[in-house]
Amino acid sequence: MVIYCVDKFAVIVLFLTLMCFPYGQRVAADESKSNTNAARLTNDAGADNANNSNAKKTNHPGLIPGVLPDSANERGIAFAEKEQYDLAIKEFTKAIEIHPFDAEAFNNRGIIYSKKGRYDLALADFSRAINLNRSDSPIYYYNRGLAYVKADKFNLALEDFSKSIEINPINASALKARGDTAVKLACYDWLQACKIGDCLQMKEAKKMGLCTELIKLNY
């Protein structure tokens, strides 16, 4: 009778082990997948992560290397490194013609358009990159936000920085950019108030060393 009970207990243990083992594998796989996705989102933030492989490959942190080493996208990045921006645009355009749904190529061309002051074209490219990759695009929102800032569209920039932070809350670059942009927007509002006759906030900003560019242009 004792032998029977021991055997029965062993069978129960074996049954539970077999039932739980696949579940343990699934949990481990899900955790691994979750960690991988989190790491990828962190790396997409650009300059935030010192171990970012993309940042190591280029002096332009927002540029995203492609999969193929000799692709048009990679050649575009190489030209961008040499500040040969017209040639870089041609290569990124070629990459888009070959792969019309390549969000990375649109993002990269948008960065170069922005460097050349073609903010309308840059914004169009960033918007296209976002539409092609809605679920995982903190860097695209961040880059479009920077282009909006350069185009003096601060409210739209704040929306994009906030969206980038919503997707990746540990994106220090987007957090800093949103704060800087909020200050710039406040400076413009204070300047308009001052022109109407209320210069209190602008005077306080001047004392604090804020709004220096606007003050130089208007005083």
GROMACS elastic network, one bead per residue, 0.5 to 0.9 nm:
[ bonds ]
;  ai    aj funct       b0    kb
    1     4     6  0.50476   500
    1     5     6  0.63865   500
    1     6     6  0.87771   500
    2     5     6  0.51847   500
    2     6     6  0.63124   500
    2     7     6  0.86557   500
    3     6     6  0.51997   500
    3     7     6  0.61968   500
    3     8     6  0.85781   500
    4     7     6  0.51480   500
    4     8     6  0.61004   500
    4     9     6  0.86192   500
    5     8     6  0.50028   500
    5     9     6  0.61041   500
    5    10     6  0.85702   500
    6     9     6  0.50938   500
    6    10     6  0.61927   500
    6    11     6  0.86733   500
    7    10     6  0.50685   500
    7    11     6  0.62497   500
    7    12     6  0.87129   500
    8    11     6  0.51326   500
    8    12     6  0.63404   500
    8    13     6  0.87755   500
    9    12     6  0.50979   500
    9    13     6  0.62616   500
    9    14     6  0.86153   500
   10    13     6  0.51067   500
   10    14     6  0.61021   500
   10    15     6  0.85391   500
   11    14     6  0.50651   500
   11    15     6  0.60799   500
   11    16     6  0.86503   500
   12    15     6  0.50560   500
   12    16     6  0.62248   500
   12    17     6  0.85638   500
   13    16     6  0.52192   500
   13    17     6  0.61207   500
   13    18     6  0.86740   500
   14    17     6  0.50806   500
   14    18     6  0.62310   500
   14    19     6  0.86314   500
   15    18     6  0.52581   500
   15    19     6  0.62038   500
   15    20     6  0.86484   500
   16    19     6  0.50559   500
   16    20     6  0.60112   500
   16    21     6  0.84184   500
   17    20     6  0.52591   500
   17    21     6  0.58960   500
   18    21     6  0.54480   500
   18    22     6  0.73733   500
   19    22     6  0.66252   500
   19    23     6  0.73199   500
   20    23     6  0.51543   500
   20    24     6  0.61226   500
   20    25     6  0.86984   500
   21    24     6  0.50874   500
   21    25     6  0.63104   500
   21    26     6  0.87613   500
   22    26     6  0.62407   500
   22    27     6  0.86935   500
   23    26     6  0.50243   500
   23    27     6  0.62017   500
   23    28     6  0.85718   500
   24    27     6  0.51197   500
   24    28     6  0.61175   500
   24    29     6  0.84815   500
   25    28     6  0.51487   500
   25    29     6  0.60533   500
   25    30     6  0.85407   500
   26    29     6  0.50135   500
   26    30     6  0.60141   500
   26    31     6  0.85062   500
   27    30     6  0.50694   500
   27    31     6  0.60955   500
   27    32     6  0.84706   500
   28    31     6  0.51148   500
   28    32     6  0.60607   500
   28    33     6  0.85615   500
   29    33     6  0.60842   500
   29    34     6  0.85017   500
   30    33     6  0.50320   500
   30    34     6  0.60394   500
   30    35     6  0.85245   500
   31    35     6  0.60634   500
   31    36     6  0.84728   500
   32    35     6  0.51371   500
   32    36     6  0.61141   500
   32    37     6  0.86662   500
   33    36     6  0.50206   500
   33    37     6  0.61949   500
   33    38     6  0.86018   500
   34    37     6  0.51773   500
   34    38     6  0.61703   500
   34    39     6  0.86008   500
   35    38     6  0.50860   500
   35    39     6  0.61190   500
   35    40     6  0.85641   500
   36    39     6  0.51620   500
   36    40     6  0.61688   500
   36    41     6  0.87046   500
   37    40     6  0.50363   500
   37    41     6  0.62115   500
   37    42     6  0.86133   500
   38    41     6  0.52014   500
   38    42     6  0.62409   500
   38    43     6  0.86889   500
   38   168     6  0.85495   500
   39    42     6  0.50755   500
   39    43     6  0.61972   500
   39    44     6  0.86351   500
   40    43     6  0.51073   500
   40    44     6  0.61657   500
   40    45     6  0.89567   500
   41    44     6  0.50633   500
   41    45     6  0.68061   500
   41   136     6  0.73576   500
   41   137     6  0.82793   500
   41   138     6  0.74564   500
   41   139     6  0.88365   500
   41   167     6  0.80412   500
   41   168     6  0.63160   500
   41   171     6  0.88743   500
   42    45     6  0.55498   500
   42    46     6  0.81155   500
   42    48     6  0.76439   500
   42    49     6  0.69714   500
   42    52     6  0.84459   500
   42   168     6  0.68768   500
   42   170     6  0.71458   500
   42   171     6  0.69315   500
   43    46     6  0.61433   500
   43    47     6  0.83425   500
   43    48     6  0.75142   500
   43    49     6  0.60968   500
   43    50     6  0.89517   500
   43    51     6  0.79192   500
   43    52     6  0.52769   500
   43    53     6  0.77402   500
   43    54     6  0.78441   500
   43    55     6  0.87306   500
   44    47     6  0.87816   500
   44    48     6  0.87804   500
   44    49     6  0.88522   500
   44    52     6  0.80724   500
   44    54     6  0.83790   500
   44    62     6  0.85094   500
   44    64     6  0.87705   500
   44   136     6  0.88647   500
   44   137     6  0.77448   500
   44   138     6  0.67166   500
   44   139     6  0.56143   500
   44   140     6  0.89527   500
   44   168     6  0.88851   500
   44   171     6  0.88552   500
   45    48     6  0.59576   500
   45    49     6  0.75156   500
   45    52     6  0.88481   500
   45    61     6  0.89959   500
   45    62     6  0.82671   500
   45   138     6  0.65324   500
   45   139     6  0.54184   500
   45   142     6  0.80782   500
   45   164     6  0.85816   500
   45   168     6  0.77911   500
   45   170     6  0.85767   500
   45   171     6  0.56780   500
   45   172     6  0.79897   500
   45   173     6  0.71507   500
   45   174     6  0.79115   500
   46    49     6  0.69175   500
   46    52     6  0.71717   500
   46    54     6  0.75486   500
   46    55     6  0.64482   500
   46    61     6  0.53413   500
   46    62     6  0.57050   500
   46    63     6  0.85390   500
   46   139     6  0.69269   500
   46   171     6  0.85922   500
   46   173     6  0.78279   500
   47    50     6  0.71452   500
   47    52     6  0.76749   500
   47    55     6  0.66750   500
   47    61     6  0.59509   500
   47    62     6  0.79674   500
   47   172     6  0.85503   500
   47   173     6  0.69210   500
   48    51     6  0.89411   500
   48    52     6  0.80224   500
   48   170     6  0.85781   500
   48   171     6  0.65434   500
   48   172     6  0.60245   500
   48   173     6  0.62559   500
   49    52     6  0.52434   500
   49    55     6  0.83835   500
   50    53     6  0.85655   500
   50    55     6  0.79025   500
   50    56     6  0.84820   500
   51    54     6  0.88093   500
   51    55     6  0.79741   500
   51    56     6  0.78216   500
   52    55     6  0.53086   500
   52    56     6  0.65145   500
   53    56     6  0.51421   500
   53    57     6  0.64978   500
   54    57     6  0.52874   500
   54    58     6  0.67107   500
   54    61     6  0.69439   500
   54    62     6  0.82335   500
   54    63     6  0.74734   500
   54    64     6  0.61073   500
   54    65     6  0.65065   500
   55    58     6  0.55871   500
   55    59     6  0.68913   500
   55    60     6  0.72817   500
   55    62     6  0.77291   500
   55    63     6  0.81203   500
   55    64     6  0.84689   500
   56    59     6  0.74947   500
   56    61     6  0.81764   500
   57    60     6  0.87237   500
   57    61     6  0.85460   500
   57    64     6  0.89448   500
   57    65     6  0.77156   500
   58    61     6  0.62951   500
   58    62     6  0.87035   500
   58    63     6  0.71962   500
   58    64     6  0.85760   500
   58    65     6  0.84538   500
   58    77     6  0.74386   500
   58    78     6  0.82685   500
   58    80     6  0.88897   500
   58    81     6  0.68845   500
   59    62     6  0.89375   500
   59    63     6  0.86462   500
   59    80     6  0.89435   500
   59    81     6  0.65718   500
   60    63     6  0.57600   500
   60    77     6  0.85813   500
   60    80     6  0.80125   500
   60    81     6  0.73643   500
   60   111     6  0.88861   500
   61    64     6  0.78761   500
   62   107     6  0.81860   500
   62   108     6  0.74058   500
   62   111     6  0.73597   500
   62   139     6  0.71798   500
   62   140     6  0.86518   500
   62   143     6  0.72527   500
   63    77     6  0.71115   500
   63   104     6  0.79588   500
   63   105     6  0.87752   500
   63   107     6  0.72862   500
   63   108     6  0.51548   500
   63   109     6  0.86773   500
   63   111     6  0.73252   500
   64    73     6  0.86191   500
   64    74     6  0.88654   500
   64    77     6  0.82939   500
   64   104     6  0.60089   500
   64   105     6  0.78843   500
   64   107     6  0.78011   500
   64   108     6  0.66110   500
   65    68     6  0.85955   500
   65    69     6  0.85458   500
   65    73     6  0.68997   500
   65    74     6  0.60455   500
   65    77     6  0.73536   500
   65   104     6  0.77585   500
   65   105     6  0.87937   500
   65   108     6  0.88222   500
   66    69     6  0.72445   500
   66    71     6  0.72618   500
   66    72     6  0.87822   500
   66    73     6  0.60623   500
   66    74     6  0.62193   500
   66   104     6  0.74286   500
   66   105     6  0.82029   500
   67    70     6  0.89956   500
   67    71     6  0.79577   500
   67    74     6  0.86219   500
   68    71     6  0.53047   500
   68    72     6  0.88350   500
   68    73     6  0.84932   500
   68    74     6  0.75636   500
   69    73     6  0.88080   500
   69    74     6  0.62601   500
   69    75     6  0.85511   500
   70    73     6  0.81256   500
   70    74     6  0.61320   500
   70    75     6  0.67831   500
   71    74     6  0.52166   500
   71    75     6  0.63435   500
   71    76     6  0.86116   500
   71    91     6  0.88567   500
   71    95     6  0.75074   500
   72    75     6  0.50202   500
   72    76     6  0.60603   500
   72    77     6  0.86658   500
   72    90     6  0.88341   500
   72    91     6  0.50949   500
   72    92     6  0.62446   500
   72    93     6  0.84032   500
   72    94     6  0.63301   500
   72    95     6  0.50912   500
   72    96     6  0.88420   500
   72    98     6  0.89343   500
   72   105     6  0.89797   500
   73    76     6  0.50535   500
   73    77     6  0.64032   500
   73    78     6  0.87818   500
   73    88     6  0.85631   500
   73    91     6  0.62980   500
   73    92     6  0.53751   500
   73    93     6  0.86518   500
   73    94     6  0.81001   500
   73    95     6  0.56485   500
   73    96     6  0.85949   500
   73   104     6  0.83254   500
   73   105     6  0.61841   500
   73   108     6  0.81141   500
   74    77     6  0.50751   500
   74    78     6  0.62755   500
   74    79     6  0.87614   500
   74    91     6  0.83602   500
   74    92     6  0.85510   500
   75    79     6  0.62859   500
   75    80     6  0.85655   500
   75    87     6  0.89953   500
   75    88     6  0.72333   500
   75    91     6  0.63948   500
   75    92     6  0.81629   500
   76    79     6  0.51764   500
   76    80     6  0.61542   500
   76    81     6  0.86654   500
   76    85     6  0.84030   500
   76    87     6  0.70402   500
   76    89     6  0.66999   500
   76    90     6  0.74841   500
   76    92     6  0.55586   500
   76    93     6  0.89568   500
   76    95     6  0.87639   500
   76   108     6  0.82997   500
   76   109     6  0.84312   500
   77    81     6  0.61834   500
   77    82     6  0.87793   500
   77    88     6  0.65633   500
   77    91     6  0.85759   500
   77    92     6  0.83761   500
   77   108     6  0.78934   500
   78    81     6  0.51318   500
   78    82     6  0.66628   500
   78    83     6  0.87970   500
   78    84     6  0.87134   500
   78    88     6  0.75860   500
   79    82     6  0.51341   500
   79    83     6  0.62308   500
   79    84     6  0.50683   500
   79    85     6  0.65385   500
   79    86     6  0.84684   500
   79    87     6  0.62751   500
   79    88     6  0.50066   500
   79    89     6  0.87880   500
   79    91     6  0.86024   500
   80    84     6  0.55617   500
   80    85     6  0.54972   500
   80    86     6  0.87112   500
   80    87     6  0.80318   500
   80    88     6  0.55333   500
   80    89     6  0.85656   500
   80   112     6  0.75391   500
   81    84     6  0.75022   500
   81    85     6  0.87485   500
   82    85     6  0.80718   500
   83    86     6  0.87051   500
   83    88     6  0.83523   500
   84    87     6  0.56896   500
   84    88     6  0.62685   500
   84    89     6  0.88952   500
   85    89     6  0.61136   500
   85    90     6  0.86251   500
   85   112     6  0.63664   500
   85   113     6  0.83417   500
   85   115     6  0.84126   500
   85   116     6  0.78535   500
   86    89     6  0.51726   500
   86    90     6  0.64058   500
   86    91     6  0.88681   500
   86   112     6  0.85203   500
   87    90     6  0.50612   500
   87    91     6  0.63740   500
   87    92     6  0.87229   500
   88    91     6  0.52045   500
   88    92     6  0.62052   500
   88    93     6  0.84902   500
   88   109     6  0.76855   500
   88   112     6  0.76031   500
   89    92     6  0.51167   500
   89    93     6  0.59502   500
   89    94     6  0.84538   500
   89   108     6  0.86057   500
   89   109     6  0.57855   500
   89   110     6  0.88709   500
   89   112     6  0.68766   500
   89   113     6  0.77540   500
   90    93     6  0.50705   500
   90    94     6  0.61381   500
   90    95     6  0.86687   500
   90   109     6  0.88653   500
   91    95     6  0.61813   500
   91    96     6  0.86380   500
   91   109     6  0.88056   500
   92    96     6  0.62572   500
   92    97     6  0.86603   500
   92   105     6  0.56363   500
   92   106     6  0.73831   500
   92   108     6  0.70572   500
   92   109     6  0.56897   500
   93    96     6  0.50339   500
   93    97     6  0.62200   500
   93    98     6  0.86961   500
   93   105     6  0.76766   500
   93   106     6  0.81418   500
   93   109     6  0.73321   500
   94    97     6  0.50091   500
   94    98     6  0.62786   500
   94    99     6  0.85526   500
   95    98     6  0.51767   500
   95    99     6  0.60177   500
   95   100     6  0.78413   500
   95   102     6  0.78712   500
   95   105     6  0.64041   500
   95   106     6  0.88906   500
   96   101     6  0.72367   500
   96   102     6  0.63446   500
   96   103     6  0.86501   500
   96   105     6  0.61366   500
   96   106     6  0.70322   500
   97   100     6  0.55237   500
   98   102     6  0.88739   500
   99   102     6  0.54797   500
   99   105     6  0.86669   500
  100   103     6  0.83915   500
  100   105     6  0.89474   500
  100   106     6  0.89882   500
  101   104     6  0.89426   500
  101   105     6  0.87904   500
  101   106     6  0.87335   500
  101   128     6  0.89805   500
  101   129     6  0.84212   500
  101   132     6  0.65066   500
  102   105     6  0.55987   500
  102   106     6  0.67567   500
  102   107     6  0.89130   500
  102   129     6  0.76570   500
  102   132     6  0.75885   500
  103   106     6  0.52108   500
  103   107     6  0.61693   500
  103   108     6  0.86735   500
  103   125     6  0.87995   500
  103   126     6  0.84858   500
  103   128     6  0.71740   500
  103   130     6  0.73117   500
  103   131     6  0.83390   500
  103   132     6  0.57813   500
  103   133     6  0.65705   500
  103   140     6  0.88610   500
  104   108     6  0.60983   500
  104   109     6  0.85926   500
  104   129     6  0.68514   500
  104   140     6  0.88588   500
  105   108     6  0.50788   500
  105   109     6  0.61097   500
  105   110     6  0.84170   500
  105   125     6  0.88690   500
  105   129     6  0.81090   500
  106   109     6  0.52399   500
  106   110     6  0.60333   500
  106   111     6  0.87236   500
  106   122     6  0.88502   500
  106   124     6  0.88743   500
  106   125     6  0.51040   500
  106   126     6  0.64654   500
  106   127     6  0.87388   500
  106   128     6  0.67840   500
  106   129     6  0.55645   500
  107   110     6  0.50570   500
  107   111     6  0.64071   500
  107   112     6  0.89859   500
  107   122     6  0.83708   500
  107   125     6  0.61733   500
  107   126     6  0.53897   500
  107   127     6  0.86933   500
  107   128     6  0.81964   500
  107   129     6  0.57972   500
  107   130     6  0.86418   500
  107   139     6  0.87517   500
  107   140     6  0.65257   500
  107   143     6  0.79605   500
  107   144     6  0.89270   500
  108   111     6  0.52185   500
  108   112     6  0.66507   500
  108   113     6  0.88300   500
  108   125     6  0.85328   500
  108   126     6  0.86672   500
  109   112     6  0.52144   500
  109   113     6  0.61949   500
  109   114     6  0.85875   500
  109   122     6  0.73158   500
  109   125     6  0.69766   500
  109   126     6  0.86325   500
  110   113     6  0.50527   500
  110   114     6  0.61139   500
  110   115     6  0.86495   500
  110   118     6  0.88585   500
  110   119     6  0.83467   500
  110   121     6  0.68981   500
  110   123     6  0.68162   500
  110   124     6  0.76589   500
  110   125     6  0.50590   500
  110   126     6  0.58673   500
  110   143     6  0.83238   500
  110   144     6  0.83619   500
  110   147     6  0.88475   500
  111   114     6  0.50963   500
  111   115     6  0.63215   500
  111   116     6  0.88127   500
  111   122     6  0.64985   500
  111   125     6  0.86961   500
  111   126     6  0.83584   500
  111   143     6  0.73217   500
  111   144     6  0.87956   500
  111   147     6  0.83890   500
  112   116     6  0.63407   500
  112   117     6  0.87162   500
  112   118     6  0.86229   500
  112   122     6  0.76222   500
  113   116     6  0.51051   500
  113   117     6  0.63480   500
  113   118     6  0.50586   500
  113   119     6  0.65749   500
  113   120     6  0.84980   500
  113   121     6  0.63548   500
  113   122     6  0.50629   500
  113   123     6  0.88141   500
  113   125     6  0.88358   500
  114   117     6  0.50081   500
  114   118     6  0.54100   500
  114   119     6  0.52187   500
  114   120     6  0.84556   500
  114   121     6  0.78338   500
  114   122     6  0.53308   500
  114   123     6  0.81815   500
  114   146     6  0.88403   500
  114   147     6  0.63024   500
  114   150     6  0.82891   500
  115   118     6  0.74967   500
  115   119     6  0.84974   500
  115   122     6  0.89205   500
  116   119     6  0.81361   500
  117   120     6  0.86509   500
  117   122     6  0.85625   500
  117   150     6  0.83695   500
  117   151     6  0.88097   500
  118   121     6  0.55961   500
  118   122     6  0.61925   500
  118   123     6  0.87035   500
  119   123     6  0.58790   500
  119   124     6  0.84035   500
  119   147     6  0.61429   500
  119   148     6  0.77158   500
  119   150     6  0.75901   500
  119   151     6  0.64689   500
  120   123     6  0.52958   500
  120   124     6  0.63063   500
  120   125     6  0.88007   500
  120   147     6  0.87731   500
  120   151     6  0.85244   500
  121   124     6  0.50801   500
  121   125     6  0.62703   500
  121   126     6  0.87160   500
  122   125     6  0.51815   500
  122   126     6  0.62246   500
  122   127     6  0.85410   500
  122   144     6  0.76551   500
  122   147     6  0.69935   500
  123   126     6  0.51524   500
  123   127     6  0.60179   500
  123   128     6  0.85191   500
  123   143     6  0.88531   500
  123   144     6  0.59326   500
  123   145     6  0.88360   500
  123   147     6  0.65508   500
  123   148     6  0.75257   500
  124   127     6  0.51387   500
  124   128     6  0.61989   500
  124   129     6  0.87193   500
  124   144     6  0.89466   500
  125   128     6  0.50394   500
  125   129     6  0.62222   500
  125   130     6  0.86716   500
  125   144     6  0.87171   500
  126   130     6  0.62092   500
  126   131     6  0.86478   500
  126   140     6  0.59653   500
  126   141     6  0.74388   500
  126   143     6  0.71329   500
  126   144     6  0.55686   500
  126   147     6  0.89984   500
  127   130     6  0.50841   500
  127   131     6  0.62125   500
  127   132     6  0.86467   500
  127   140     6  0.79153   500
  127   141     6  0.82257   500
  127   144     6  0.73646   500
  128   131     6  0.50801   500
  128   132     6  0.62007   500
  128   133     6  0.86407   500
  129   132     6  0.51566   500
  129   133     6  0.61978   500
  129   134     6  0.82687   500
  129   137     6  0.81161   500
  129   140     6  0.66018   500
  130   133     6  0.51091   500
  130   134     6  0.53188   500
  130   135     6  0.86293   500
  130   136     6  0.85883   500
  130   137     6  0.62793   500
  130   138     6  0.88852   500
  130   140     6  0.60287   500
  130   141     6  0.70482   500
  131   134     6  0.55412   500
  133   136     6  0.59814   500
  133   137     6  0.60316   500
  133   140     6  0.88489   500
  134   137     6  0.60851   500
  135   138     6  0.89933   500
  135   167     6  0.84347   500
  136   139     6  0.86579   500
  136   140     6  0.89753   500
  136   167     6  0.74077   500
  137   140     6  0.52215   500
  137   141     6  0.65108   500
  137   142     6  0.86480   500
  137   164     6  0.74514   500
  137   167     6  0.76849   500
  138   141     6  0.52982   500
  138   142     6  0.60869   500
  138   143     6  0.86288   500
  138   160     6  0.89032   500
  138   161     6  0.85234   500
  138   163     6  0.73156   500
  138   165     6  0.71855   500
  138   166     6  0.83319   500
  138   167     6  0.59601   500
  138   168     6  0.64684   500
  138   171     6  0.84304   500
  138   174     6  0.87963   500
  139   143     6  0.60270   500
  139   144     6  0.85137   500
  139   164     6  0.69176   500
  139   174     6  0.88549   500
  140   143     6  0.51661   500
  140   144     6  0.61341   500
  140   145     6  0.84475   500
  140   160     6  0.88847   500
  140   164     6  0.79731   500
  141   144     6  0.51408   500
  141   145     6  0.60199   500
  141   146     6  0.86940   500
  141   157     6  0.88810   500
  141   159     6  0.88695   500
  141   160     6  0.51141   500
  141   161     6  0.64957   500
  141   162     6  0.87098   500
  141   163     6  0.67352   500
  141   164     6  0.54600   500
  142   145     6  0.50109   500
  142   146     6  0.63730   500
  142   147     6  0.88256   500
  142   157     6  0.84550   500
  142   160     6  0.62443   500
  142   161     6  0.54998   500
  142   162     6  0.87733   500
  142   163     6  0.82617   500
  142   164     6  0.58192   500
  142   165     6  0.86662   500
  142   173     6  0.83116   500
  142   174     6  0.61670   500
  142   177     6  0.85437   500
  143   146     6  0.51038   500
  143   147     6  0.64134   500
  143   148     6  0.87416   500
  143   160     6  0.85902   500
  143   161     6  0.87582   500
  144   147     6  0.50164   500
  144   148     6  0.62069   500
  144   149     6  0.86815   500
  144   157     6  0.73500   500
  144   160     6  0.69000   500
  144   161     6  0.85811   500
  145   148     6  0.50245   500
  145   149     6  0.63042   500
  145   150     6  0.87843   500
  145   153     6  0.88967   500
  145   154     6  0.83924   500
  145   156     6  0.71172   500
  145   158     6  0.69341   500
  145   159     6  0.77203   500
  145   160     6  0.51090   500
  145   161     6  0.58567   500
  145   174     6  0.87795   500
  145   177     6  0.84701   500
  145   178     6  0.87678   500
  146   149     6  0.50815   500
  146   150     6  0.64114   500
  146   151     6  0.86973   500
  146   157     6  0.67166   500
  146   160     6  0.87908   500
  146   161     6  0.84759   500
  146   177     6  0.78650   500
  147   150     6  0.51031   500
  147   151     6  0.62186   500
  147   152     6  0.86568   500
  147   153     6  0.85856   500
  147   157     6  0.77675   500
  148   152     6  0.61633   500
  148   154     6  0.64137   500
  148   155     6  0.84977   500
  148   156     6  0.64885   500
  148   157     6  0.50933   500
  148   158     6  0.88425   500
  148   160     6  0.88330   500
  149   153     6  0.55950   500
  149   154     6  0.54558   500
  149   155     6  0.87747   500
  149   156     6  0.83001   500
  149   157     6  0.58327   500
  149   158     6  0.87227   500
  149   181     6  0.71792   500
  150   153     6  0.75370   500
  150   154     6  0.87014   500
  151   154     6  0.81844   500
  152   155     6  0.88517   500
  152   157     6  0.87139   500
  153   156     6  0.57207   500
  153   157     6  0.63010   500
  153   158     6  0.89173   500
  154   158     6  0.61451   500
  154   159     6  0.86840   500
  154   181     6  0.63716   500
  154   182     6  0.77047   500
  154   184     6  0.77273   500
  154   185     6  0.61645   500
  155   158     6  0.51731   500
  155   159     6  0.64688   500
  155   160     6  0.89174   500
  155   181     6  0.85325   500
  155   182     6  0.85065   500
  155   185     6  0.77057   500
  156   159     6  0.50964   500
  156   160     6  0.64247   500
  156   161     6  0.87781   500
  157   160     6  0.51802   500
  157   161     6  0.61963   500
  157   162     6  0.85180   500
  157   177     6  0.89658   500
  157   178     6  0.77546   500
  157   181     6  0.74572   500
  158   161     6  0.51698   500
  158   162     6  0.60345   500
  158   163     6  0.85370   500
  158   177     6  0.84400   500
  158   178     6  0.57302   500
  158   179     6  0.87090   500
  158   181     6  0.67678   500
  158   182     6  0.72425   500
  159   162     6  0.51673   500
  159   163     6  0.62003   500
  159   164     6  0.87062   500
  159   178     6  0.87553   500
  160   164     6  0.61531   500
  160   165     6  0.85901   500
  160   174     6  0.89285   500
  160   178     6  0.87791   500
  161   164     6  0.50379   500
  161   165     6  0.62109   500
  161   166     6  0.85594   500
  161   174     6  0.54175   500
  161   175     6  0.71913   500
  161   177     6  0.70673   500
  161   178     6  0.56579   500
  162   165     6  0.50573   500
  162   166     6  0.60686   500
  162   167     6  0.87263   500
  162   174     6  0.76518   500
  162   175     6  0.79626   500
  162   178     6  0.71422   500
  163   167     6  0.63407   500
  163   168     6  0.85642   500
  164   167     6  0.52973   500
  164   168     6  0.61260   500
  164   169     6  0.78343   500
  164   171     6  0.76684   500
  164   174     6  0.66563   500
  164   175     6  0.88598   500
  165   170     6  0.71551   500
  165   171     6  0.60804   500
  165   172     6  0.85369   500
  165   174     6  0.63291   500
  165   175     6  0.68427   500
  166   169     6  0.56742   500
  167   171     6  0.89260   500
  168   171     6  0.56846   500
  169   172     6  0.81761   500
  169   175     6  0.84646   500
  170   173     6  0.88839   500
  170   174     6  0.88363   500
  170   175     6  0.83062   500
  171   174     6  0.55663   500
  171   175     6  0.63815   500
  171   176     6  0.88194   500
  172   176     6  0.60661   500
  172   177     6  0.84570   500
  173   176     6  0.52384   500
  173   177     6  0.60776   500
  173   178     6  0.85697   500
  174   178     6  0.59845   500
  174   179     6  0.85475   500
  175   178     6  0.52179   500
  175   179     6  0.63335   500
  175   180     6  0.87251   500
  176   179     6  0.51553   500
  176   180     6  0.61666   500
  176   181     6  0.85323   500
  177   180     6  0.50874   500
  177   181     6  0.59814   500
  177   182     6  0.84833   500
  178   181     6  0.51089   500
  178   182     6  0.60942   500
  178   183     6  0.87054   500
  179   182     6  0.51329   500
  179   183     6  0.64193   500
  179   184     6  0.87924   500
  180   183     6  0.52258   500
  180   184     6  0.63568   500
  180   185     6  0.87698   500
  181   185     6  0.61333   500
  181   186     6  0.84961   500
  182   185     6  0.51319   500
  182   186     6  0.61500   500
  182   187     6  0.86269   500
  183   187     6  0.61452   500
  183   188     6  0.87633   500
  183   210     6  0.81600   500
  183   211     6  0.79627   500
  184   187     6  0.50142   500
  184   188     6  0.64160   500
  184   189     6  0.87445   500
  184   210     6  0.88618   500
  184   211     6  0.69982   500
  185   188     6  0.52177   500
  185   189     6  0.63465   500
  185   190     6  0.86730   500
  186   189     6  0.50401   500
  186   190     6  0.60646   500
  186   191     6  0.84865   500
  186   211     6  0.87619   500
  187   190     6  0.50543   500
  187   191     6  0.60502   500
  187   192     6  0.86424   500
  187   201     6  0.87698   500
  187   202     6  0.73205   500
  187   205     6  0.79522   500
  187   210     6  0.78409   500
  187   211     6  0.55643   500
  187   214     6  0.75130   500
  188   191     6  0.50167   500
  188   192     6  0.62650   500
  188   193     6  0.86329   500
  188   211     6  0.83508   500
  188   214     6  0.77625   500
  189   192     6  0.51622   500
  189   193     6  0.62130   500
  189   194     6  0.85712   500
  190   193     6  0.50015   500
  190   194     6  0.60638   500
  190   195     6  0.86596   500
  190   198     6  0.82669   500
  190   199     6  0.72220   500
  190   200     6  0.83911   500
  190   201     6  0.60283   500
  190   202     6  0.55151   500
  190   205     6  0.88118   500
  191   195     6  0.62749   500
  191   196     6  0.87401   500
  191   198     6  0.89461   500
  191   199     6  0.75478   500
  191   201     6  0.85936   500
  191   202     6  0.64299   500
  191   214     6  0.78975   500
  191   215     6  0.84366   500
  191   218     6  0.86342   500
  192   195     6  0.51038   500
  192   196     6  0.64486   500
  192   197     6  0.87804   500
  192   198     6  0.87353   500
  192   199     6  0.89758   500
  193   196     6  0.51286   500
  193   197     6  0.63604   500
  193   198     6  0.53377   500
  193   199     6  0.65418   500
  193   200     6  0.89082   500
  193   201     6  0.85499   500
  193   202     6  0.84736   500
  194   200     6  0.75459   500
  194   201     6  0.80959   500
  194   202     6  0.68571   500
  195   198     6  0.72319   500
  195   199     6  0.75802   500
  196   199     6  0.83754   500
  198   201     6  0.77809   500
  198   202     6  0.84799   500
  199   202     6  0.52409   500
  199   203     6  0.60743   500
  199   204     6  0.86552   500
  200   203     6  0.52592   500
  200   204     6  0.63273   500
  200   205     6  0.86865   500
  201   204     6  0.50209   500
  201   205     6  0.60594   500
  201   206     6  0.85593   500
  202   206     6  0.61513   500
  202   207     6  0.86995   500
  202   210     6  0.86822   500
  202   211     6  0.79975   500
  202   215     6  0.85417   500
  203   206     6  0.50603   500
  203   207     6  0.63924   500
  203   208     6  0.87982   500
  204   207     6  0.51169   500
  204   208     6  0.63707   500
  204   209     6  0.87421   500
  204   210     6  0.85328   500
  205   208     6  0.50609   500
  205   209     6  0.61827   500
  205   211     6  0.64646   500
  205   212     6  0.85280   500
  206   209     6  0.50791   500
  206   210     6  0.56036   500
  206   211     6  0.67537   500
  206   212     6  0.69876   500
  206   215     6  0.76642   500
  207   210     6  0.75513   500
  208   211     6  0.89627   500
  209   212     6  0.63872   500
  210   213     6  0.85003   500
  210   215     6  0.88437   500
  211   214     6  0.54587   500
  211   215     6  0.61230   500
  211   216     6  0.87020   500
  212   215     6  0.50697   500
  212   216     6  0.61460   500
  212   217     6  0.86912   500
  213   216     6  0.52048   500
  213   217     6  0.63593   500
  213   218     6  0.87372   500
  214   217     6  0.51259   500
  214   218     6  0.60792   500
  214   219     6  0.82047   500
  215   218     6  0.52266   500
  215   219     6  0.54438   500
  216   219     6  0.56707   500
